[in-house]
Amino acid sequence: MALADIFMKQKHHTGSFQIMGQTQPAKESIQNIWMTDTVIRNDSEQQSVIVRLDKQTVTMIDHAKKAYAEMPLNLDKAVGQMGGEKMTKEQKDAMSGMMQSMMKFSMKVTETGEKKKIGAWNCRKYIQKLDTAMGPTTTEVWATEDIKVKGDIFAKYSAIMMTMQPGLKESMAQVMQETKKIKGVTVLTSSTSSMMGATLKTTMQLLEFKEGKAPAAIGAVPAGYKKQAMQ
């Protein structure tokens, strides 16, 4: 059975923080996300990210520069393209190993039993703890079962991403098992991360959720944008 396309509108906020002596200002953005059988697209005012499951590629679009860069979903292939001929095979192998080491992580989700209404949705609270090489992140997650989604579409995409990234299967399998503890669709998150001595606080709020038909051009780069090499 074909799954309906899913649209989500989210508000993201990142608080100001200091890192390496530099103060980063607070940022806020509205993100529009479409998910289909073959494409995931995330659009904000500054940039867009297109994940093509049919082509196994990720496209990063910079709207200010009217430019885009494309890379494979497979981590090893992506590293192989970075640096072009400037990097030797040994250097690329070393970078691949370093990136895989940095991207490994573990997660634990705990249901608290707390409940409250957020917007139009009745929500339940979870605590999600993520440990990575960059530092720990603790997230307060509020999710609702009021929104009914046909099929386990989120688990489907997680599984596809997992199989495409060698070296991360063990971490992703564990994360998927923990993520299943969160029942329904996430409505609100509040995260605190520790990274390089800095504390970073972020929030995400679901503004809209619907099932429907995604735009025909969901997987396309805007006309006139120039392709650039991945840095």
C-alpha positions in Angstrom: 0.0 0.0 0.0 1.4 3.4 -1.0 1.8 5.8 1.8 0.4 9.3 1.6 3.0 12.1 1.4 3.6 14.0 4.7 4.0 17.7 5.2 5.3 19.3 8.4 5.9 22.9 9.3 8.3 23.5 12.2 9.6 26.4 14.1 13.3 26.0 15.2 15.1 28.3 17.7 18.8 28.2 18.6 19.9 30.3 21.6 23.0 32.4 21.6 26.2 30.7 22.8 29.9 31.2 23.0 32.5 28.9 21.5 36.2 29.4 21.1 35.9 33.0 22.3 33.3 33.9 19.7 29.6 34.7 20.5 27.1 33.2 18.1 23.8 35.1 18.0 20.4 33.4 18.5 18.7 32.2 15.4 15.1 31.2 14.5 13.7 29.7 11.3 10.6 28.2 9.9 11.1 24.9 8.1 8.7 23.3 5.7 9.3 19.5 5.3 7.8 17.2 2.7 8.3 13.4 2.9 7.4 11.1 0.0 8.3 7.5 -0.9 11.5 8.7 -2.7 12.2 12.3 -1.5 12.6 14.2 1.7 12.8 17.9 1.4 13.4 20.5 4.1 13.0 24.2 3.1 13.9 27.3 5.1 14.4 30.9 4.0 18.2 30.5 3.8 18.7 27.0 2.6 17.0 23.8 1.4 18.1 20.1 1.8 16.9 17.5 -0.6 17.4 13.8 0.2 16.8 11.7 -2.9 16.3 8.1 -1.8 15.8 7.0 -5.5 19.2 8.5 -6.4 20.9 8.0 -3.0 22.0 11.6 -2.9 21.8 14.7 -0.6 21.6 18.1 -2.2 22.4 21.2 -0.1 21.0 24.5 -1.6 22.1 28.0 -0.6 19.4 30.4 -1.6 21.5 33.5 -0.9 24.3 32.4 -3.3 21.8 30.7 -5.7 24.1 27.7 -5.6 23.9 24.0 -4.6 26.2 21.0 -3.9 25.4 17.3 -4.2 26.9 14.4 -2.3 26.1 10.7 -2.0 24.2 9.4 1.0 26.9 6.8 1.4 29.5 8.2 3.8 32.4 6.5 2.2 31.5 7.8 -1.3 30.9 11.3 0.1 34.4 11.4 1.6 35.9 10.0 -1.6 34.5 13.0 -3.5 35.7 15.6 -1.0 39.0 17.2 -1.7 39.1 15.9 -5.3 42.5 15.1 -6.5 44.2 17.1 -3.7 43.7 14.3 -1.2 45.5 11.0 -1.4 43.7 7.7 -0.8 45.4 7.4 2.6 44.1 10.8 3.6 40.6 10.0 2.4 40.6 6.7 4.3 41.8 8.5 7.5 39.1 11.1 7.1 36.4 8.4 6.6 37.5 6.6 9.7 37.5 9.9 11.7 34.0 10.9 10.5 32.6 7.4 11.3 34.1 7.6 14.8 32.7 11.0 15.4 29.2 10.1 14.1 28.8 7.0 16.3 26.4 7.6 19.2 24.1 6.0 21.7 20.6 7.0 22.8 18.3 6.3 25.7 14.6 7.3 25.8 12.6 7.3 29.0 8.8 8.0 29.3 8.0 10.2 32.2 4.3 9.7 32.5 3.7 13.5 32.3 0.9 14.7 30.0 -0.3 18.1 28.8 -2.0 19.8 25.8 0.2 21.7 23.4 -1.8 23.6 20.8 -4.5 21.3 19.5 -2.7 18.1 20.5 -2.7 16.0 23.7 1.0 15.1 24.4 3.1 12.8 26.5 6.6 13.7 27.8 9.8 11.7 27.2 13.4 12.4 28.1 15.9 11.5 25.3 19.6 11.3 26.2 22.1 11.2 23.3 25.8 10.6 23.8 28.2 11.4 20.9 31.9 12.0 20.4 31.2 15.8 20.4 29.4 15.7 23.7 26.0 14.8 25.4 22.6 16.1 24.5 19.5 15.9 26.7 16.1 16.5 25.0 12.7 17.0 26.5 10.3 15.5 23.9 6.5 16.0 23.8 4.7 13.7 21.4 1.1 13.1 20.4 -0.9 10.2 19.2 -3.7 12.5 18.1 -2.1 12.6 14.7 -2.7 9.4 12.8 -0.1 8.4 10.3 -0.6 5.5 7.9 2.3 3.2 8.2 5.5 3.6 10.1 7.0 6.1 7.7 9.5 7.5 10.1 11.0 4.1 10.9 11.1 3.4 7.2 13.3 6.4 6.4 15.5 5.7 9.4 16.1 2.2 8.2 16.9 3.3 4.7 19.4 5.9 6.0 21.0 3.3 8.2 21.6 0.8 5.4 23.2 3.5 3.3 25.8 4.6 5.8 28.4 1.8 6.6 30.0 2.0 10.0 26.9 3.5 11.6 24.6 0.5 11.5 25.2 -0.5 15.1 24.5 3.0 16.4 21.5 3.5 14.2 19.9 0.2 15.1 20.2 1.0 18.8 18.8 4.5 18.2 15.8 3.1 16.2 14.9 0.8 19.0 14.9 3.7 21.5 13.0 6.1 19.1 10.2 3.6 18.9 9.5 4.3 22.6 8.3 7.8 21.6 4.6 7.2 20.6 3.2 9.3 17.8 4.4 12.5 16.2 6.8 14.9 18.0 5.1 18.2 18.7 7.7 20.0 20.9 11.4 19.5 21.8 13.8 21.4 24.1 17.4 20.3 23.9 20.5 21.2 25.8 23.9 20.1 24.3 27.4 20.4 25.6 30.0 20.9 22.9 33.7 22.0 23.1 33.0 23.7 26.5 29.9 25.5 25.2 26.2 24.9 26.1 23.8 25.0 23.3 20.0 25.2 23.7 17.6 24.6 20.9 13.8 24.1 20.6 11.5 22.8 17.9 7.8 23.3 17.7 5.4 21.6 15.3 3.1 24.2 13.7 1.3 22.1 11.1 1.0 18.5 10.1 -0.9 17.0 7.2 -1.0 14.2 4.7 -1.5 15.0 1.0 0.2 15.2 -2.3 3.7 16.8 -2.4 4.5 19.4 -5.1 5.8 17.9 -8.4 9.1 19.7 -8.1 9.9 18.5 -4.6 13.2 16.9 -5.8 14.3 19.7 -8.1 16.9 22.5 -7.6 15.5 26.0 -8.5 16.2 27.1 -12.1 19.4 29.2 -12.6 21.2 27.9 -9.5 24.8 26.9 -10.1 26.4 23.6 -9.0 29.4 23.8 -6.7 31.8 21.2 -5.4 31.2 19.9 -1.9 33.7 21.5 0.5 
